[in-house]
Amino acid sequence: MIMQRWSDRRETVTGEREREGWAREDEARTFEHRRQAYVEFYEAVKALARTAYDHCYGFTEEPELEEGWQSDAFAKLAQLQFYADRAVAAAASAAYGAAWSWGQYGVHDAPDDPSFY
């Protein structure tokens, strides 16, 4: 009976250690996914703003932005919103909205237009 009690206690301690290890692994994996989502969104919204800038400055041939020019940044925003807290998600959404509006409403090849700035 004493041996069984020691064995049960050992199994309980081992199980707790395993659960703690799994929790640490999950936390590390979530952190890595969050970091990746933040970085990918930053790069995508930066590219979105660059596309808008190039369009408004006339560095592009076409007077209209191509269909889906904002799709990559929007997808990255959705991914970021899954991992981010409310404040970060709101700031990211505002950054996306600003870059999108700049390209959507900016006039092609008109850097002197007041709406450009």
DOBA-533177 format. One line per field, with one value per residue: residue number from 1; x, y, z of N, C-alpha, C in turn. Coordinates in Angstrom, 1 decimal, padded with zeros to 4 digits. Atoms other than C-alpha are relative to their C-alpha. Layout:
BEGIN
nr = [NUM,...]
n.c1 = [X,...]
n.c2 = [Y,...]
n.c3 = [Z,...]
ca.c1 = [X,...]
ca.c2 = [Y,...]
ca.c3 = [Z,...]
c.c1 = [X,...]
c.c2 = [Y,...]
c.c3 = [Z,...]
This chain:
BEGIN
nr = [1,2,3,4,5,6,7,8,9,10,11,12,13,14,15,16,17,18,19,20,21,22,23,24,25,26,27,28,29,30,31,32,33,34,35,36,37,38,39,40,41,42,43,44,45,46,47,48,49,50,51,52,53,54,55,56,57,58,59,60,61,62,63,64,65,66,67,68,69,70,71,72,73,74,75,76,77,78,79,80,81,82,83,84,85,86,87,88,89,90,91,92,93,94,95,96,97,98,99,100,101,102,103,104,105,106,107,108,109,110,111,112,113,114,115,116,117]
n.c1 = [000.8,-000.9,-000.6,001.0,000.2,-001.2,000.1,001.0,-000.6,-001.0,000.8,000.6,-001.0,-000.4,001.1,000.0,-001.2,000.3,001.0,-000.7,-000.9,000.9,000.4,-001.1,-000.1,001.1,-000.2,-001.1,000.5,000.9,-000.9,-000.6,001.1,000.4,-001.1,000.1,001.1,-000.3,-001.0,000.6,000.9,-000.8,-000.5,001.1,000.5,-001.0,000.1,001.3,-000.3,-001.0,000.8,000.8,-001.0,-000.4,001.2,000.3,-001.1,-000.1,-001.1,000.7,000.5,001.5,000.7,000.8,-000.7,000.5,001.0,-000.5,-001.3,000.0,000.4,-001.0,000.0,001.2,-000.1,-000.9,000.8,000.9,-000.9,-000.5,001.2,000.2,-001.0,-000.3,001.0,000.9,-000.7,-000.8,000.9,000.6,-001.1,-000.3,001.1,-000.1,-001.2,000.5,001.0,-000.7,-000.8,001.0,000.7,-001.0,000.0,001.3,000.5,-001.0,000.0,-001.2,-001.0,000.3,-000.6,000.3,001.4,000.1,000.4,-001.2,-000.7]
n.c2 = [-001.2,-001.2,000.0,-000.5,-001.4,-000.7,000.0,-000.9,-001.4,-000.2,-000.2,-001.3,-001.0,000.1,-000.5,-001.4,-000.5,000.0,-001.0,-001.2,-000.1,-000.3,-001.4,-000.9,000.1,-000.7,-001.4,-000.4,000.1,-001.2,-001.1,000.0,-000.3,-001.5,-000.8,000.2,-000.8,-001.4,-000.3,000.1,-001.1,-001.2,000.0,-000.2,-001.3,-000.8,000.1,-000.6,-001.4,-000.2,000.1,-001.2,-001.1,000.1,-000.3,-001.5,-000.7,000.2,001.0,001.2,-000.3,000.1,-001.0,000.6,001.1,001.2,000.6,000.8,-000.5,000.0,001.3,000.6,-000.7,000.3,001.4,000.0,-000.7,001.0,000.9,-000.7,-000.2,001.2,000.1,-001.2,-000.5,-001.0,-001.3,000.3,000.3,-001.3,-000.7,000.6,-000.3,-001.4,-000.1,000.5,-001.0,-001.2,000.4,000.4,-001.3,-000.8,000.5,000.0,-001.3,-000.8,-000.3,000.5,-001.0,-001.3,-000.1,-001.3,000.0,-000.1,001.3,000.9,-000.1]
n.c3 = [000.0,000.0,001.3,001.0,-000.3,000.5,001.5,000.4,-000.2,001.0,001.2,-000.1,000.2,001.4,000.9,-000.2,000.8,001.5,000.3,-000.1,001.2,001.1,-000.1,000.4,001.5,000.6,-000.2,000.9,001.4,000.2,000.1,001.3,001.0,-000.2,000.5,001.5,000.5,-000.2,001.0,001.4,000.2,000.1,001.4,001.0,000.0,000.5,001.5,000.4,000.0,001.1,001.3,000.0,000.3,001.4,000.8,-000.1,000.5,001.4,000.3,000.7,001.4,000.0,-000.8,-001.1,-000.6,000.5,-000.9,-001.0,-000.4,-001.4,-000.5,-000.8,-001.3,-000.7,-000.5,-001.1,-001.1,-000.6,-000.7,-001.2,-000.9,-000.7,-001.1,-000.6,-000.9,000.7,000.3,001.2,001.1,000.5,000.6,001.3,000.9,000.4,000.9,001.3,000.5,000.5,001.3,001.0,000.5,000.7,001.3,000.6,000.4,000.6,001.4,000.7,000.5,-000.5,-001.3,-000.5,-000.4,-001.5,-000.7,000.0,-001.3]
ca.c1 = [000.0,002.8,004.5,001.3,000.9,004.5,003.9,000.7,002.5,005.3,002.8,001.0,004.2,005.3,001.9,002.1,005.6,004.4,001.4,003.7,006.1,003.2,002.0,005.4,005.6,002.2,003.1,006.4,004.6,001.9,004.6,006.3,003.0,002.2,005.7,005.4,002.0,003.2,006.3,004.3,001.7,004.3,005.9,002.6,001.3,004.6,004.3,000.7,001.8,004.7,002.2,000.0,003.0,004.2,000.7,000.2,003.7,003.2,005.9,003.3,002.2,-001.5,-003.8,-005.7,-004.3,-004.6,-007.4,-006.6,-003.6,-004.6,-005.4,-002.1,-002.1,-005.7,-005.0,-002.1,-004.3,-006.8,-004.0,-002.6,-006.1,-006.2,-003.1,-003.1,-004.8,-007.4,-005.0,-002.6,-005.4,-007.0,-003.6,-003.0,-006.4,-005.9,-002.5,-004.1,-007.0,-004.7,-002.5,-005.6,-007.3,-004.1,-004.0,-007.7,-008.4,-005.1,-004.8,-002.4,000.7,-000.3,002.1,001.1,-002.5,-003.4,-005.0,-001.6,-000.3]
ca.c2 = [000.0,002.4,001.5,002.2,005.6,006.6,005.5,007.5,010.6,010.1,009.9,013.0,015.0,013.7,014.6,018.1,018.6,017.5,019.8,022.7,021.9,021.8,025.1,026.7,025.3,026.6,030.0,030.1,029.0,031.7,034.3,033.3,033.4,036.9,038.2,036.8,038.4,041.8,041.7,040.6,043.2,045.9,044.9,044.7,048.0,049.6,048.2,049.4,052.9,052.7,051.7,054.6,057.0,055.8,056.1,059.7,060.7,059.3,056.6,054.1,053.9,053.2,056.0,053.6,051.2,047.6,045.5,043.9,046.2,046.2,042.5,041.4,044.1,043.4,039.6,040.4,042.8,040.0,037.7,040.3,041.0,037.4,037.7,041.3,043.0,045.7,048.7,047.1,045.9,049.4,051.0,048.5,049.0,052.8,052.4,050.2,052.6,055.5,053.8,052.4,055.9,057.5,055.2,055.0,058.7,060.0,061.6,059.9,061.9,064.8,065.2,068.9,068.0,069.0,065.6,064.0,065.2]
ca.c3 = [000.0,000.8,-002.5,-004.4,-002.7,-003.6,-007.2,-007.4,-006.0,-008.5,-011.4,-010.2,-010.1,-013.5,-015.0,-013.5,-015.0,-018.4,-018.3,-017.3,-020.2,-022.6,-021.4,-021.8,-025.4,-026.2,-024.8,-026.8,-030.0,-029.5,-029.0,-032.2,-034.2,-032.7,-033.5,-037.1,-037.5,-036.3,-038.6,-041.7,-041.1,-040.7,-044.0,-045.8,-044.7,-045.5,-049.1,-049.2,-048.3,-050.8,-053.6,-052.7,-052.7,-056.0,-057.5,-056.3,-057.3,-060.8,-060.6,-062.0,-065.6,-064.9,-063.7,-061.5,-059.0,-060.0,-058.6,-055.3,-054.6,-050.9,-050.5,-049.0,-046.3,-045.5,-045.1,-042.8,-040.8,-040.2,-039.1,-036.7,-035.2,-034.2,-032.0,-031.0,-028.0,-028.7,-028.6,-031.1,-033.3,-033.4,-034.2,-037.0,-038.4,-038.4,-040.1,-042.8,-043.2,-043.7,-046.3,-048.1,-048.2,-049.4,-052.4,-053.0,-053.0,-054.1,-057.5,-059.9,-060.7,-058.6,-055.7,-055.4,-054.7,-051.1,-050.4,-051.1,-047.7]
c.c1 = [000.9,000.7,-000.9,-000.2,001.2,000.0,-001.0,000.5,001.0,-000.7,-000.7,001.0,000.5,-001.0,000.0,001.2,-000.3,-001.0,000.7,000.9,-000.8,-000.5,001.1,000.2,-001.1,000.2,001.1,-000.5,-001.0,000.8,000.6,-001.0,-000.3,001.1,000.0,-001.1,000.3,001.0,-000.6,-000.9,000.8,000.5,-001.0,-000.6,001.0,000.0,-001.2,000.2,001.0,-000.7,-000.8,000.9,000.4,-001.1,-000.2,001.2,000.2,001.1,-000.6,-000.5,-001.5,-000.6,-000.8,000.9,-000.6,-000.9,000.7,001.4,000.1,-000.2,001.0,000.0,-001.3,000.0,000.9,-000.6,-000.9,000.8,000.5,-001.1,-000.3,000.9,000.1,-001.1,-000.7,000.8,000.8,-000.8,-000.6,001.1,000.3,-001.1,000.0,001.1,-000.4,-001.0,000.6,000.7,-001.0,-000.6,000.9,000.0,-001.4,-000.5,001.0,-000.1,001.3,000.8,-000.3,000.5,-000.3,-001.4,000.0,-000.4,001.2,000.6,-001.1]
c.c2 = [001.3,000.2,000.6,001.5,000.8,000.0,001.0,001.5,000.3,000.3,001.4,001.1,000.0,000.6,001.5,000.7,000.0,001.1,001.4,000.2,000.2,001.4,001.0,-000.1,000.7,001.5,000.5,000.0,001.2,001.3,000.1,000.3,001.5,000.8,-000.1,000.8,001.5,000.4,000.0,001.1,001.3,000.1,000.2,001.4,001.1,-000.1,000.6,001.5,000.4,000.0,001.3,001.2,000.0,000.4,001.5,000.8,-000.2,-001.0,-001.3,000.5,000.2,001.1,-000.5,-001.1,-001.3,-000.7,-000.9,000.6,000.0,-001.3,-000.6,000.6,-000.3,-001.4,000.0,000.7,-001.0,-001.0,000.7,000.2,-001.3,-000.1,001.2,000.4,001.2,001.3,-000.2,-000.2,001.3,000.8,-000.6,000.3,001.5,000.2,-000.5,000.9,001.2,-000.2,-000.3,001.3,000.8,-000.5,000.1,001.4,000.9,000.2,-000.5,001.1,001.4,000.3,001.4,000.1,000.1,-001.3,-001.0,000.0,-000.2]
c.c3 = [000.0,-001.4,-001.0,000.2,-000.5,-001.5,-000.5,000.1,-001.1,-001.4,000.0,-000.3,-001.4,-000.9,000.1,-000.8,-001.5,-000.4,000.0,-001.2,-001.2,-000.1,-000.4,-001.5,-000.7,000.0,-001.0,-001.5,-000.3,-000.2,-001.4,-001.1,000.1,-000.6,-001.6,-000.6,000.0,-001.1,-001.4,-000.2,-000.3,-001.5,-001.0,000.0,-000.5,-001.6,-000.5,-000.1,-001.2,-001.4,-000.1,-000.3,-001.4,-001.0,000.0,-000.5,-001.5,-000.4,-000.6,-001.3,000.0,000.8,001.1,000.6,-000.4,001.0,001.0,000.6,001.6,000.7,001.0,001.4,000.8,000.6,001.2,001.2,000.7,000.8,001.3,001.0,000.8,001.2,000.9,001.1,-000.7,-000.4,-001.3,-001.2,-000.5,-000.7,-001.4,-001.0,-000.5,-001.0,-001.4,-000.6,-000.6,-001.3,-001.1,-000.5,-000.8,-001.5,-000.7,-000.4,-000.5,-001.5,-000.6,-000.6,000.4,001.4,000.6,000.5,001.5,000.7,000.1,001.4,001.1]
